[in-house]
Amino acid sequence: MCIRDRSTLFLNVGQCGSQLGVAVLAQLRAQHHSENDFSVGYQSGKTHAVFIDTEPKVVKPLLDDRKMYPFIDPKSILFSQNGRGNNWALGYHDLKSSEHRLASIPEVAELQNFKENTSLIERSLETIRREIESMDTFMATLMTHSLAGGTGSGFGSRLLEELRDEYAKVFMASAAVFPLSGGETTLQHYNTLLATSACQRHADVIIHFHNEKISRVLGRQSTSLEKVVNFNNVNEYIASQLVSLIKVNDLQKYDRMYPDLLIENTPLDECKFLELFAVPYQQTGKPILGPETSWETLIDRLSGLVNVEPDEEHAARLKALAAGNAKAFLPRESAHASLSLKCIMRSADVEKSFSSSEILTNYLDKKLRQHFVPVSWNEESVSVDCVAEKCSPGLDSKSISVISNRVFIADVLQETQSVARTKYKVKAYLHWYYKHGVTPDDFDDAFEVVDTIIDNYHTLVE
């Protein structure tokens, strides 16, 4: 067995997680061109992936349309019927976690929800166990889920907890999607708070994506999109970023695996929120840049993915730049500093076309330091690897992938925390959590965990 033949188990939870999972697996399948591709880990033509939802709307079509989804095992598609009402508590709690209060549960519907969760957890764990046993070598789990709704946040939290108990030493990554700040659901700030706390406790790393930021990126960089960026566009972008990470495992001239890179960019367990930036990314089924794109253009496109401010601030920066202010696009150091950063430059002739050019290597270093703002206390905070290997047939001949651990997450969590705490103080919507098993102590613990994350990130850049 080849030493690189180590498989990832893809866990896709909830509507957002399942849609993302399909997009990731479709892109991986499109790039699966040889027996040396180990990132997916096919078993009888099927990927090692489990799809889980609490309603059939998104995942049942995966069962019904086998021509479109032949790479997904029907036995690994699990769902119940009633959804979880965009409520973390409804997704998280079951008969086991609420055993102490079963006698006092007044509503038949609530008891039925607990029974459904118990059954779905048991079926999920059994399906996951079957997938793991079918692998030659089990390397990692990657869970895609949203932090806003009830299933992705609540059931996702519970599944991470159960898996950590069952597989204590296995590398687990959460690919978590933050909601729009303007509001996707009324309860999203509570859900995000509780789910973030669970991810911090049970996942080894959290790869975070932000619907709002990605929508701005696509609106400003892409030329082939409609005027309005939709969730399909956002999902395809996120999938491209995840695929760029996962495909590291297929590089024959690179001795690293993607979990190693993620761990290396987590200098402290208290600071394990990572971002991915990769160009070219895919939109509408094809890369946004052609095969003759220069390294300079790729580097500029990469820079444009990093610090994407709201439209009014963006307009002000453009105006300042036009007026001759060369620093108009430089980020605020304290807000966007990076604790660590790994950059992978890849093309068949990377040594000739990039590494040997002092102008290009200096240009990359300048752009990375401008936009990622590495911290001064970590001398190895910026690391660049060049891999002389062809991209897959049909894709661009050059690519850049960056894994970064940035203080940006502290601002995001601070905003979420602030709104959640304001609502909590006036007891807004809390009855929807208390009636389904959440206690004030659960909220207090979650606030404390997220406060600690924010404080740790801020402390490291002071």
N, C-alpha and C positions, 0 to 999 in steps of 0.2 A: 504493500500500500504506500502511495506517495505521501510524504510527510505533510503536504499541504492539503490532503484530502480530509478536511475537517469541516463539518457542516454547521450551518446556522439554522435554528428552529425559529421560523417567523410566526409570531403570535399577533393576530390582528383583532382588536377588540372594539366593539361598538360600530356605529355607522361610519364615522370618520376613519377609524382604524382599519376597517374592512375595505373601504374605498382606497385608502392609501396602500394597503397590502396588495390589492389587485394591481394597482399601478406599478408598484415596486417589482412584483413578480413578472408582470408583462414586459417591463424594460429589461430585467435580467434574462428572461427567456429570449428576447430579441437579440441579446448580445451573447447568447450561449452558442459558441461556434466550434468548440473542440472538446476533446476529452480532458484537456487541461483546465477546464473551467470548473472550479470547485466551490464557488461562492454559493451556488444554489443547492447543490446536493440532491440531484434527482434520484428518485426511487421508483422504478417502473414507469418512468415518464412523468411522475408527479413530484412537485416540490415538497419539501418538509415545511408545511405551513398549516396553521390552524386558524379558522375564522370563527369568531364567537360574537353573537349579538343576542339581545334580549327581545328582539322582534324580527320577523322574517323579511322585512321590506328590502334590505340591501343584500343580505346573504343568500336568500332563497333563489334569486336568479342565477347564482353561481352553480346551484344544483340543477336548475332547469335547462340551462343552455350549455350543454357539455361540449358543443362544437367550439364555442367561444372560450371556454375555460377548461380545456383538457388537462392543463398542468396543475389543477387543483383537485385533490382527492375528495370525492363526495363524502367520505366517512369522516373528514376533518372539518366539515362545515356544521356548526352547532348553533342552535337558536331556540329561544322560547317565544312566547306569543305577545306579551303585554307591554314591552318597553319598560323604561325606568323613569319616565316623567322628568327628565333633566335634573334628577336629584341624586347626589352622591350616596345618600343614605339608602335609597331604594336599590342602588346597584351593589352596595357593599354588604349589607346585612342579610343573614340567612338564619335558618333554625339554629345552627351551631353558635353563631356569634350573639344571638338574642335568646339563648336558652334560659337565661336568668329571668326573662320577663314574658315568657310564652303564656303563662297562666293569666296575665293581666292584659293581653292583647285583645281589644274589644272588636276589631273589625276582621271579618272573614277575608276580605280582599287583602289586608296586610299579611295575614297568615299565609294566604296563597302565594303572595309575592316571596315570602321567606322560603316556602317550599320550592318554588321555581328556582330561586337562587341556589339552594342546596343541591338540587338536581343538576343545574347547569355547571356548578363548580365541580361536582363529582365527575360528570361526563367530560368536562374540559381536562381535568387532571388525568383521567384515564386515556383520553385521546393523545395528550401530550406525552404520556408515558409510552404509548405505542409508537409514536413518531420517533422518540429518542432511541428506543430499542431497535428501530430499523436502520439507524445510522451506523456507519462504520466507526466514526469518531465524532462525538458530540462536542462542539466547541463553545456555543453561545446561544442565548435566546435574545431576540430583538422584538420588543413589543411596540406596535404602533397603536396610538390611542389619542383621543382628545381629552383635554382637562375640563371642558365646559359642560358636557352632558352628563347623564346619569350612568350610562353603561361604560363608556370609555374611562370616566373618572372613578366612579364607584366600584364597578365590577373589575376594572383594570387594577385598581388599588388592591382589591381583595385577592386577585389572581397573583399579583406580584408577591403578596404576603405568603400565600400558600406555596408558591414555587420556591421562595427563599427557605421556607421550612423543609420542603421536600428535597431541594437540590442546593444545599448550603454553599457549596464551593463552585457552582457553575456561574460563569460570567453572564450577567443579565443587564441589558441596556433597554432603557425606556426611550422611545421616540415619541415625544409628547408635543401636542399642538395646542398652543395658547389661543384663546378666542379673541375676536375683535374687541377692542376696549369699549367701543360704542354699545356693545351688548348683543350677544347671540341668544342668551337666555337670562331670565330674571335672577336665577340662582347661580350664575356662572362664577361669581367671585368667591362664594362659599365653596363651590365644587372645586375650583382651582386651588384654593387654600388647602383643603383636605387632601386632594390628590397629590399636590406637590409635597406635602408632608409625608405621605405614604411612599412616594418615589424616592425621597431622600433617605428614608429608613431602609428600603428593601432593594433598590436598584444599585448597580455598581456605578453607572453613569446615566445621566439624563441628557439626551440630545434634544434640544428644544427648538421649535419652529413657531413662527408668529404670523397668523393669517393677515394681520394688518400690514406688517412690514413687507411680507411677500407680495401682497397686492400692489404695494407701491413700487417694488422692484419691477414687477411685470409690466405695470403701467408705464414705467419710464424707460425700460430697456428693450422691451419686445416690440417688434414691428408687425408681427403676423397676427396679433390678437385683435379681437373685437374691442370697441371702446371700453366696455365694461368687463373687468376681469372677474371670472367666476370661480367657483370652488374646484371645478375640474382642472382649470389652469393652475390653481394653487397646489392641488394634489399632485399634478404632473411635475411641477417644480420640486416639491418636497421629495418625491420619488427619485428624481434625478440626483438630488444631493445624497440620498441614502445609497443609491446604486453606486455612485462614485466612491463611497466608503467601502461598501461590501466587496466591490470588484478588486480591491487591494489584494484580497486573498488569491486572485487568479494571476497575479504578476509573477512570472517565472524568474525574473531577474531582480526581485525585491524580496528580501528575507524577513519581511515583517507581515504580521496578520493584523487585521483591523482592530480586534480587541486590544492588542498590545499598544497600538497608537492611541486609542481612547484612554487607556490606563495611564500612559505616559503624560497625557495632557490633563491629568487630574492630580495635581501636586498635593492636595489635601482632600480627605474624605468629606470634609465640610463644604468643599467647593468643587462639585463634580458636574456642573452644568456646561455642556459643550454645544458649539455651533458648527455647522458644516457650510462651506462655501466652495462651490465647484463650477468651473466653466470649461467647455460650454455645457449648459443644461438643456433639457429637451422642452419644447413646446409644440403642441399639435402634432406629436409623433416624430419630430425630427429635431436635430440640434439647431440652436439659434445662430450658429456661426458656421461658415463653410470650411473646407479642408485646407484652404490656403491662408487662413487667418494667421496673422503674425503674433509672435510672443507679446509684443507691446500691446496689441489690441486685447489679447486675452487678459493680460495683467490689468489693463484699464477696466475691462468688464468685471473682473474679480473685485476691484476696488469699489465699483459701484454697487456691489451686493452688501457691503458691510454696514455702513452707517446711513440709514435711509430715514430721514426726518420727515415730519408731516409736510403737506404740500405748501403751506404758507411759509414755513421755515426754509423749505427747499427753494422757493421763489426768491426769498431774501438773500440766500447764499448765491444764487445765480446772478442776482443784481450786483452783489458785492464783488463777485468774480469779474463781471463785465466792467466794473469800475476800477479794476486793477488790483484788487485785494487777492493776492496769490494764495493766502491761507484760508480762503473762504470755505473750503471743503474739509478742513482739518477738524477732527472730532475733539470734543472736550476730553481732556486726558483722564480726569477722575471717573467720568461716566463710561468710557469705552476702552479702558486699559485692558490688556490681555495678560493673564497670568502665564500662559504658555500658548505656543502656536507651532503646528507642524504643517509644512507646505510640501506637496509632492508635484513635481514637474515631470510630465510624461510625454514622450514621443520617441519614435524609432531612432531619430538622429539628435536626441536632446544634448548629447555631449558636444556635437559639432555646432548645432544651431543655437544653443543657449549657454551651456556651461563654459564654453571657451570664450564667450563674449563678456568682457568686463563691463561694457556699457549695459548689456541686458541684465547681468547679475546685480549690478549696482542699482539699476532701475527697479528691479523687483524688491530688493532690500529697502529702498527708499519708500516704495508704495506700501509694503507690509508694515513698516514702522510708522508711517503717517496714519494709516487707517486702522491698524490693530493696536497701536500704542503699547508696545511691550513694557512690562514693569521693569524698573531698574534693578531690583534685588535679585532677579533670576537671570543670570548671565546666559543661560541656555534657553531662554524663553522663546527665541525664534530659531527654528530648525528647518532647513530646506534639503530635501532629497530629490535627486534626479534619477529617473528610471528610464533606461534606454529600451523601450519596448513598444511595439506597434499597438495602436488602439485597435479595437475590434473592427472588422470589415464594415464599411458603410458609415463609420463615424469619423469625427474629425481626427486629423493627424496629430494634434496637440491637445493636451488637457492640463488643467491646474486644479488641484484639490487642497483645501485647507481645513484643518481641524483646529478650532480655537476655543480657549476657555476665557471668556470675557466678563468683565464686571457689569456689562449691559444687563445681565439677568437680574442684578440687584435692583435696578430701576424698575424693571417689569414687575418683579415681586413686590416692591414697595408700593406701586400703584394698586396692585391687586389687594394687598394687605390693607391699605388705607380705606378702600371702598368696603371691603369685608368688615373691617373693624367698626366703621361708621354705622353700618347696618346692624352689626352685632350689639352695639351699645344701646340701640333703641329697640332691640329684640325683633327686628324686621325679618319675617319669613322663617324664624327659628322653629316655629311649631311644625313646619314641614319636615324638619330634620329630627326633632325630638320624638315625634309620633312614630318614626321609623327606625328608632334604635340609637341615634346619636345622642350623646350627653354633653353638658357644658364642659366637662373635663376633656372630651374629644376636641372641642373647639379650642380650649385653652392650650392643649398640647400642640395642635396644629399651628396656632399663632406663635408659640414659642419656637417650634422647629423652623418656621419660615423667617422669623425675626433673627434667629441665629445664622441662617444662610446669608441674609442681607448684611448683618454685622460683620461676618467673616470676610465677605467680598470687599466691603468698604475698608476694613482694617488693613487688608493686604495692599491697598493702593495709597494709603495715607503716608 
